[in-house]
Every structure is written in C-alpha cells, then in structure tokens.
Amino acid sequence: MPTYEYKCDECDHSFERLLKISQYKDPQDCPECSHGPAKKMITGGTGFILRGDGWAGKNAKIKSQMRQKNQRLKSKEDQWKKDAAISLAPNVGGEQVASWSDASKLAASQGKDTSGYDKLARKEKK
C-alpha cells in the first residue's frame, strides 16, 4: 500500500497515512487538531528497486556478465583454431610427396583412383 502525505491548513501539521490506492481520495482529518479535511501533498515518493528477471537493472548486469564470458570464450576459441589448424598435405597411402600433381602420378603408378588428386592438382596450378 502506498504512503500519502497530508498537511493540515489549520495547524500546519504534516502527517502520513498508509492507505489503499482505492482510498487515496477519501478526506483525512488532522491527528493533532482533528480539523479536516487535510490537504494532500505532492511528494517525490520513495526510491525503490524493482527486483526480478524482467527489470532493466538485472538485465544490464546479465548482459555485462555475458559479454565478459563471450570475450573469454572468443579468445579461447581463437587460440584453439590456431592450435588445431589442419593443413592437407599431398600424400598417397601415407607417403608424402612434394605436390598434388606428384601425388596423382604416384597414385596412377600404384593403380589407385586419381580423381581426387587431379582436382587438387588443378587448384594447385591456379
């Protein structure tokens, strides 16, 4: 329930009342001089914090935490990519050769299918 502040016109006494929202228009008598109705004052209200998942403060905190986590993960992922860089080396049956065209010739001499080697040899020439 909200707190409403009132001021008596007769004795200048200020007082607060905790009322239901539906009762805010009801006239309030001064507790000091019993003169009524007192004048309702416009106040700035009290500061309050909205807690829970749907409020901006928590969302900002979570965004900051996620940004920091993603930065840490990105640096780890970049390092992993550098460490795990796999390059395809020309070879036939595990025997390394200098180029893909040499691999194609070696595969042909061993009676193996050379279609995969031929594609890589064409790319190598470009």
Rosetta blueprint (number, residue, H / E / L):
1 M L
2 P L
3 T E
4 Y E
5 E E
6 Y E
7 K E
8 C L
9 D L
10 E L
11 C L
12 D L
13 H L
14 S E
15 F E
16 E E
17 R E
18 L E
19 L L
20 K L
21 I H
22 S H
23 Q H
24 Y L
25 K L
26 D L
27 P L
28 Q L
29 D L
30 C L
31 P L
32 E L
33 C L
34 S L
35 H L
36 G L
37 P L
38 A L
39 K E
40 K E
41 M L
42 I L
43 T L
44 G L
45 G L
46 T L
47 G L
48 F L
49 I L
50 L L
51 R L
52 G L
53 D L
54 G L
55 W L
56 A H
57 G H
58 K H
59 N H
60 A H
61 K H
62 I H
63 K H
64 S H
65 Q H
66 M H
67 R H
68 Q H
69 K H
70 N H
71 Q H
72 R H
73 L H
74 K H
75 S H
76 K H
77 E H
78 D H
79 Q H
80 W H
81 K H
82 K H
83 D H
84 A L
85 A L
86 I L
87 S L
88 L L
89 A L
90 P L
91 N E
92 V E
93 G L
94 G L
95 E E
96 Q E
97 V L
98 A L
99 S L
100 W H
101 S H
102 D H
103 A H
104 S H
105 K H
106 L H
107 A H
108 A H
109 S H
110 Q L
111 G L
112 K L
113 D L
114 T L
115 S H
116 G H
117 Y H
118 D H
119 K H
120 L H
121 A H
122 R H
123 K H
124 E H
125 K H
126 K L
